[in-house]
Amino acid sequence: MSDGSDNQSSTSDLWGGRFNEPTDAFVQRFTASHTFDRALASHDIRGSRAHAAMLTAVGVLSEDECESINRGLDIIAKEIESSQFDWQVAREDVHMNIEARLTELIGDAGKKLHTGRSRNDQVATDIRLYLRDAIDRILGELTRLQSGIIDLAAENSDTIMPGFTHLQVAQPVVFGHHLLAWNEMLERDFGRLSDCRQRLNECPLGAAALAGTTFPIDREMTAATLGFSAPTRNSLDSVSDRDFAIEFSAAAALLMTHLSRMSEELVIWSSAQFDFIDIPDRFCTGSSIMPQKKNPDVPELVRGKTGRVNGHLVALLTLMKSQPLAYNKDNQEDKEPLFDCVGTTLDCLRAFADMVPAITPKAESMRRAALVGFATATDLADYLVRKGLAFRDAHEVVGKAVAHCVNANSTLEALPLETLRGFHSVIAEDVFEILTLEGSVAARDHLGGTAPAQVRSAAVAAKQRLQR
């Protein structure tokens, strides 16, 4: 790649008429963006084809010129795909690199392509096209992950585990119920991303630099050709808006936060101390010094990458916070965080969609853990309320029973009936029906509850919602 000093003619051909001296070579490199915005190349070419078709329809270009432009763009697309394209720093960005190459290939018709548009509305359109496609890919991976979670939940509607608050054993639940809680988070993520896609699906082409154009363009035609729902409504906003990129990054940060919470649980559950699940070897690594180690690197790395995506959101918010209308060069800095946000989120979703359905729950370990920590204490309190005690009185009675168990190194269900009756006379033989883990989860047989029948029903409903 040239340092730019010998390519001033390329730059001047495109915008250099106003200038009396060449741009400094370092400034060329400093202000150039083609090293990263080339990720927009296919979208830029797609937008140029639509723009050329519209210019032809309104009589600005001839049919022959339009055909020549499309042939040239075909060649450029193949050059880029095969890594044969000569990216030049003096041409600054993806748009000018493609336009200059097009002019080299087809002559003056290439120079006419930019009629009625600016790099400002061009890049705004490219980013929307890019992000629209990216969201579609992310939604596909998200659906794949949800499908795996729902299937695993349905298979484990009877697998009892401890539910936690403050990471202390609270009440028994079934593993499938816990997994469906993950799915609820992901459903909301799907909705946020879908909403974001809908809002960004408007076409800025035709806004030109900031005020529109004097040429008789047909913005509705361009928008329809590119699959947008409509043209944007205000030319100033069209070229300076990056709300859609910030909104996407916010939705991605929330999604990654959910994956991070899941990762934390997977790391804890796979530890020897919990031993709730087994993560397949292909998603883990070992230690260079400790031969016994099996490290849950995939969930750990996803947990770590969440901070990266959160940082991109803050970077984009900061980028936009002080910009006057309309376009400013600051906006060149929107692409790298956005591109990395997309790539990171996609990679993490792919890893989870592959890994989570392959997890093996260890039912016996989960059950043993649920027996520790008096998980059915609330059930005993509810039992006493049904026998006529006020809840606060029942709470105190059960607290005393738990204190007795702690001193006696016992569990509630292991206490003899007479011992239990010593805490309150209304306790009868039927108390043991609610002190079992199975009785506890089965008793929560209502919408949103952890009863196995409810979990199976919830999994079916979740699967149906997934057929969107």
Buried (B, 14 or more C-beta within 10 A) or exposed (E): EEEBEEBBEBBBBBEBEEEEEBBEBEEBBEBBBBBBBBBBBBBBBBBBBBBBBBBBBEEBBEEEBBBBBBBBBEBBBEBBEEEEBEBBBBBBBBBBBBBBBBBEBBEEBBBBBBBBBBBBBBBBBBBBBBBBBBBEBBBBBBBBBBBBBBBBBBBBBBBBBBBBEEEEBBBBBBBBBBBBBBBEBBBBBBEBBBEBBEEBBBBBBBBBBBEBBEBEBBBBBBBBBBEBEEBBEBBBBBBBBBBBBBBBBBBBBBBBBBBBBBBBBBBBBBEEEBBBBBBEEEBBEEEEEEEEEBBBBBBBBBBEBBEBBBBBBEBBEEBBEEEEEBBBEEBBBBBBBBBBBBEBBBBBBBBBBBBBBEBEBBBEBBBEBBBEBBBBBBBBBBBBBEBEBEEEBBBBBBEEBBEBBEEEEBBBBEBEEEBBBBBBEBBEEEBBBBBBBBBBBBBBEEEEBBBBEBBBEBBEEBBEEBEE
